[in-house]
Every structure is written in C-alpha cells, then in structure tokens.
C-alpha cells in the first residue's frame, strides 16, 4: 500500500510541475499538515479525557458494577469458566468505551483484558476462543454514540454531525451479529 501511495504522490508532483502549478502542491502539503495536527490534538484531548474517566472507574467500584451488568452478556458469548473476575472487569470497561464510540481509549483496557485471559489460556502459542471473540467484539463493536465520528464531522463543518448515529447503529449491529456467528463457527471448526 505504501508503494501505491508513494507512486500516486510522485505522479501528482510531476504532473503539477508539467502543468506549471507547483505552488498548489506546497499549499496542499501545508494545509494538510495543519489539518492533521489540529485533528490529532482534538482527538487526543478526547481520548485523554475518557481514559482518565475510565481510570477513575477502575480505581473505584464502578468497574465492578460495569462487570456485573455485562456478566449476563458474557455468559451467552464467552466461556466464563476461563475468565477471571479481573478479566471480566477489563473486558466490560473496554466494551463500555467502545459503545460510546471512543475505541482509541478502549485500547488500554483491551490490552489488560487480553493479558488476564492469557493467564488462563491452555494454548501457549494460540489465542483462546475467548480471546478471538473479544478481538471480534473490539473490531466490530456496537457503537451507541459514535463520539469520534461526530467530533470529526463537527471539525470539518458538518451542519448535522450527529446524523450518522442511526446508520452507525444499523451497521455496527449487523457486523457484530454476523461476526459473532462467524467466529463461533470458525472456533468450532479450528478446535
């Protein structure tokens, strides 16, 4: 992919020089760099805020309450005999973060959950079924409030940044259901 992008950039620069508009490339590079920095700062601030909130949850009993809420869900999808209480806490915090649409902030709890699951993994060199299902939940996570996308749309001047909420619900629900069915079938065939 990097070769394709490099080729496209080089061709664009060559064409711009032949047409006689090299300043367009320089202006475009400067504008794109400025936009990239602004986006990173905006999203980093949001990630820091939510990571701090979930860190507070982890230090108090709120993470245990989240875990209790998700236990019913976990019993239907995961083999809970192989999940420690701490793994379930981290998983519930991760899923909660994904549900409110800030998947980048969910990474910390996701890594901690995987480390906890690895402690009870009977396969040394392969992920357990619980681990594969958890990765799927992170990849095709249900998002009730797509915070990152709403923020990006607001940054770029959308007149109605939250208009994507219902389509996001439909797409993430369908991808989650089809993913869970697929991973269950694949885990049975592989094992």
C-alpha positions as CSV (number, residue, x, y, z in Angstrom):
1,X,0.0,0.0,0.0
2,X,2.9,2.4,0.8
3,X,4.2,1.8,-2.7
4,X,0.9,2.7,-4.3
5,X,0.6,5.9,-2.2
6,X,4.2,6.8,-2.9
7,X,3.6,6.3,-6.7
8,X,0.5,8.5,-6.6
9,X,2.3,11.3,-4.8
10,X,5.2,11.2,-7.1
11,X,3.0,11.2,-10.2
12,X,1.0,14.1,-8.7
13,X,4.1,16.2,-8.1
14,X,5.4,15.5,-11.7
15,X,2.1,16.4,-13.3
16,X,1.9,19.6,-11.2
17,X,5.3,20.7,-12.4
18,X,4.5,20.0,-16.0
19,X,1.2,21.9,-15.8
20,X,3.0,24.8,-14.1
21,X,1.3,24.8,-10.7
22,X,4.0,23.6,-8.2
23,X,2.6,26.1,-5.5
24,X,-0.6,24.1,-5.4
25,X,1.4,21.1,-4.0
26,X,3.2,23.2,-1.5
27,X,0.0,24.9,-0.3
28,X,-1.7,21.5,-0.2
29,X,1.1,20.0,1.9
30,X,1.0,22.9,4.3
31,X,-2.9,22.8,4.7
32,X,-3.0,19.0,5.1
33,X,-0.2,19.1,7.7
34,X,-2.1,21.9,9.6
35,X,-5.4,19.9,9.5
36,X,-3.7,16.7,10.6
37,X,-2.1,18.4,13.7
38,X,-5.5,20.0,14.6
39,X,-7.3,16.7,14.3
40,X,-4.7,14.8,16.4
41,X,-4.9,17.4,19.2
42,X,-8.7,17.4,19.2
43,X,-8.9,13.6,19.3
44,X,-6.0,13.2,21.8
45,X,-7.8,15.6,24.2
46,X,-10.9,13.5,23.9
47,X,-9.0,10.2,24.4
48,X,-7.2,11.6,27.4
49,X,-10.4,12.8,29.0
50,X,-12.2,9.4,28.6
51,X,-9.1,7.4,29.6
52,X,-9.0,9.5,32.8
53,X,-12.6,8.8,33.4
54,X,-12.2,5.1,33.0
55,X,-9.1,5.1,35.1
56,X,-11.2,6.6,37.9
57,X,-13.8,3.9,37.3
58,X,-11.0,1.3,37.6
59,X,-9.8,2.7,40.9
60,X,-13.3,2.8,42.4
61,X,-16.1,0.1,42.5
62,X,-17.7,1.4,39.3
63,X,-15.7,-1.1,37.1
64,X,-17.1,-3.9,39.2
65,X,-20.6,-2.6,38.7
66,X,-20.0,-2.5,34.9
67,X,-18.7,-6.0,35.1
68,X,-21.9,-7.2,36.8
69,X,-24.0,-5.5,34.1
70,X,-22.1,-7.3,31.4
71,X,-22.0,-10.8,33.1
72,X,-25.3,-11.8,31.5
73,X,-23.9,-10.9,28.1
74,X,-20.6,-12.6,28.8
75,X,-22.3,-15.9,29.8
76,X,-24.0,-16.0,26.4
77,X,-20.9,-15.3,24.3
78,X,-17.8,-16.3,26.3
79,X,-16.7,-19.4,28.2
80,X,-16.9,-17.7,31.6
81,X,-15.2,-20.6,33.4
82,X,-12.0,-19.5,31.8
83,X,-12.5,-15.8,32.6
84,X,-11.2,-14.3,35.9
85,X,-13.1,-11.6,37.6
86,X,-10.4,-9.1,36.7
87,X,-10.5,-10.1,33.0
88,X,-14.3,-9.5,33.1
89,X,-13.8,-6.1,34.6
90,X,-11.3,-5.0,32.0
91,X,-13.5,-6.5,29.2
92,X,-16.6,-4.7,30.5
93,X,-14.7,-1.4,30.6
94,X,-13.3,-2.0,27.1
95,X,-16.8,-2.8,25.7
96,X,-18.3,0.3,27.5
97,X,-15.7,2.5,26.0
98,X,-16.3,1.1,22.5
99,X,-20.1,1.5,22.9
100,X,-19.7,5.2,23.5
101,X,-17.6,5.4,20.3
102,X,-14.1,6.1,21.6
103,X,-12.3,2.9,20.6
104,X,-8.9,4.5,20.9
105,X,-9.4,5.0,24.7
106,X,-10.5,1.3,24.9
107,X,-7.1,0.0,24.0
108,X,-5.7,0.1,27.5
109,X,-8.5,-2.0,29.0
110,X,-8.4,-4.3,26.0
111,X,-4.7,-5.0,26.4
112,X,-5.2,-5.6,30.2
113,X,-8.1,-7.9,29.4
114,X,-6.0,-9.9,26.9
115,X,-3.2,-10.2,29.5
116,X,-5.6,-11.6,32.1
117,X,-7.1,-14.0,29.6
118,X,-3.7,-15.2,28.6
119,X,-3.1,-16.3,32.2
120,X,-5.9,-18.9,31.8
121,X,-5.2,-19.8,28.2
122,X,-4.5,-23.5,27.8
123,X,-2.9,-22.9,24.4
124,X,0.6,-21.4,24.7
125,X,1.1,-20.4,21.1
126,X,-2.5,-19.7,20.1
127,X,-5.3,-17.4,21.3
128,X,-8.1,-19.0,23.2
129,X,-11.7,-18.9,21.9
130,X,-12.5,-16.2,24.5
131,X,-9.6,-14.1,23.1
132,X,-10.7,-14.4,19.5
133,X,-14.3,-13.5,20.4
134,X,-13.0,-10.5,22.4
135,X,-10.9,-9.3,19.5
136,X,-14.0,-9.6,17.3
137,X,-16.0,-7.5,19.8
138,X,-13.4,-4.8,19.6
139,X,-13.2,-4.9,15.8
140,X,-17.0,-4.9,15.1
141,X,-18.1,-3.2,18.3
142,X,-21.6,-1.9,18.7
143,X,-21.5,1.9,19.0
144,X,-24.4,3.7,20.6
145,X,-22.7,7.1,20.5
146,X,-20.0,7.3,17.7
147,X,-18.2,10.1,19.5
148,X,-15.0,10.1,17.3
149,X,-17.0,10.3,14.1
150,X,-19.3,13.0,15.4
151,X,-16.2,15.0,16.5
152,X,-14.6,14.6,13.1
153,X,-17.7,15.7,11.3
154,X,-18.0,18.7,13.6
155,X,-14.3,19.7,13.0
156,X,-14.9,19.6,9.2
157,X,-18.0,21.8,9.4
158,X,-20.9,19.3,9.1
159,X,-24.3,21.0,9.5
160,X,-25.6,17.9,11.4
161,X,-22.6,15.9,12.8
162,X,-24.9,13.5,14.7
163,X,-26.9,12.5,11.6
164,X,-24.8,9.3,11.3
165,X,-26.0,7.8,14.6
166,X,-28.8,5.6,13.3
167,X,-26.8,4.3,10.3
168,X,-23.9,3.6,12.7
169,X,-26.3,1.6,14.9
170,X,-27.5,-0.5,12.0
171,X,-24.1,-1.2,10.5
172,X,-22.4,-2.0,13.8
173,X,-25.3,-4.2,15.0
174,X,-25.3,-6.2,11.7
175,X,-21.5,-6.5,11.7
176,X,-21.4,-7.6,15.3
177,X,-24.1,-10.3,14.9
178,X,-22.5,-11.7,11.7
179,X,-19.1,-11.6,13.3
180,X,-20.2,-13.5,16.4
181,X,-21.9,-16.2,14.3
182,X,-18.8,-16.5,12.1
183,X,-16.3,-16.6,15.0
184,X,-18.4,-19.3,16.8
185,X,-18.4,-21.4,13.7
186,X,-14.7,-20.9,13.0
187,X,-13.7,-21.6,16.6
188,X,-15.6,-25.0,16.5
189,X,-14.0,-26.0,13.2
190,X,-10.5,-25.0,14.1
191,X,-10.5,-26.7,17.6
